[in-house]
Amino acid sequence: MLAGRSWQMNMHPLSYREITDFDLVKYINIGGLPSVYTSQYPELELKNYVNLYLYQEVMAEALTRNIVGFSNFLDLACLSVTEEINYESLASDSGLSTSTVKNYFQVLEDTLVGYLLPAYTKTKKRKAISRSKFYFFDVGVSNYIARRKNIELKSELFGKVFEQFIFQEIICAKNYLNKNCEIKYWRSTSQFEVDFIIDNNEFKNNYAIEVKATESVNAHHLKGLLALQEENQIQNLIVVSQDKKTRKLENGIIVLPWKAFLDRLWAGDFFV
């Protein structure tokens, strides 16, 4: 009851800056839970974590005894990571009501198992979609539940999980650096999309970030950022990729290798 006598700190899986000799492919596959990343048997560690925590503690928090329904929901939630949430479709596929699915997502967020990523809706030329996206707190956990194994570089699945990894780092840096910005994504009704917006609520200090697993960013990868650029709402446009060198394109978009991006992220360059 006395102000200033209690603190709240959210703890995250190990981040890029906390791991010596960081191995991207390893992290993409098994995630950053300390007991998992350092284990000789990461799959067994993930199995026990999921079975003992997610399917028991989180389900208890959801106040449900519908084990099959909750399990189906969790499987589908993992498969839909990085995508817009369609509550009606998920409800139909999992055999649950729409209100129950919404409640389950809220429980995952309340228990810090996942994050609802709101939409950026300030654009005027192109109407923005208002649905949220959902991301699990750890790529290894979502991989295990979704039964993904041996995710390799240059595969389509690698790109999906790579995006989730970058999201984890952004959220982790925001919290550990104690920043008050909002993290969002943008998608127009005409299907232009940008993965992340770091909204510092200042015109010249907001960042639009597109994540691509390619080793050579080209014009094809810039459609969403260019569409957003036309809105004249966000001045700083970045592509995070596996390119070898940082480069600034003629349209002002900056291509950053993922390590360079994370170094700048943890230095606080993208936050006010």
Secondary structure, 3 states (H helix, E strand, C coil): CCCCCCCCCCCCCCCHHHCCCCCHHHHHHHCCCHHHHCCCCHHHHHHHHHHHHHHHHHHHHCCCCCHHHHHHHHHHHHHCCCCECCHHHHHHHHCCCHHHHHHHHHHHHHCCCEEEECECCCCCCCCECCCCEEEECCHHHHHHHCCCCCCCCCCHHHHHHHHHHHHHHHHHHHHHCCCCCEEEEEEECCCCEEEEEEECCCHHHCEEEEECCCCCCCHHHHHHHHHHHCCCCCCEEEEEECCCCCEECCCCCEEEEHHHHHHHHHCCCCCC
